[in-house]
């Protein structure tokens, strides 16, 4: 089990990034959340199997079709920050 927080920069708001991230996370069995930040980034908390979180990270590098990811930052997170499912806020 691992936990990671991602900050996604680029054209990531208004392009169904959070909803698409939720679909990806749920399909991988990852819990956590995706939420818009006031500075235009999307924050994603991912908790799950190491390989599942890594697969989600690979998806986050590109996002959905209309997104443009310019930068992806990953930092360690605490597993206890995630709820029982993957949510969007």
Secondary structure, DSSP 8 states (H G I E B T S, - for coil): -EEEEEEEEEE-SSSSHHHHHHHHHHHHT-EEEEEE-TTS-EEEEEEE-HHHHHHHHHHHTT-STT-EEEEEEEEE--GGGS-SSEEE-
